[in-house]
């Protein structure tokens, strides 16, 4: 995030970006956060209980949480502009 548009937005104080290591909410001492993919396809999923623990700790009042889904709505420019007006987007 130290290049291009994201860097310029951070430098101009338009954007504050906080990254979190999901392993701090791991379900075991090895730091495992992944779950088995559904339907036999390849890929990695983050366990729901790990996401839940993380959100309970980092979510602030008024935060908007966005989770992606294959059945979700298409992300387009209009949605980007709408979300750009939010104070805290997770």
N, C-alpha and C positions, 0 to 999 in steps of 0.2 A: 504493500500500500504506500510505498515511498516513491512512487512514480506517477506520472501522467495526471489525469483528472482528480483522482483521489488525493494525491499529494497537494495539488493546488488548492483543493477545497479545505484540507486540513490547515495549510499555511495561511489561508485567508480567514480561518476560524469559522467557516461555513459548516464544517463537519467535525465532529469528535468521534473517533473510532476506537472502540474497546474490544479487544479479542480475548477470549477466555479459553483456557485449556480444559476441554470437557473431561479429561482424565481425573481432575480433582473431584468429580462427582461419580467416579467409577463405582461399580457394584462389587468389585473385589480388590484385593491388595495389589494385584498386578496392573491395575489401571485400565482394565478392559471396559470399553464403552460400546462395542459393536454387538450386533445381533445377527442372526441368520437371515438372509434375504428370503422373502416370501415368493412362492411361485417358481422356485428353482433357477431364477436368473442370477447372473453374476452381479457383484456389487457389495457394498457394505451399508448397513443401516445402523444408526445410533439407537440404542435401547430407549424406549419411552420413559422408563423410570429414571434414567440418567438425565434426559431432557427435563423431566419434571423437577428433579432436585436442583438443577442449574437454574431453571426459571424462578423457582421459589426464592433462590438466593439473590439473583441479579435483577429481577423485575422490580421496577419502581411504579408507584401510583401513576396512572396515565400512560404506561408503556403499551405499545402495540406489538403483539407477537405475531410473526408471520412464519408459518410452516408450509413448506412446499409439498405438493401432492401431484401425482399424475392426473388426478381428476380435478385439479384446481383450475381457476380461471387463468387465462393468458396474461402474462406480465407485459404491459405495453407502455408507451410513453405517457399516456394519460394516467395510468396507475403510478408510474414513477413520479410524476408531478404531484399527485395526490399525497403519496407517502413522503415526499420531500418536505412537506409542510408539518410533519409530525415531529414532536420534540424528542421522543425516545422510541426507536424502532429496534426490535429484537428479531 
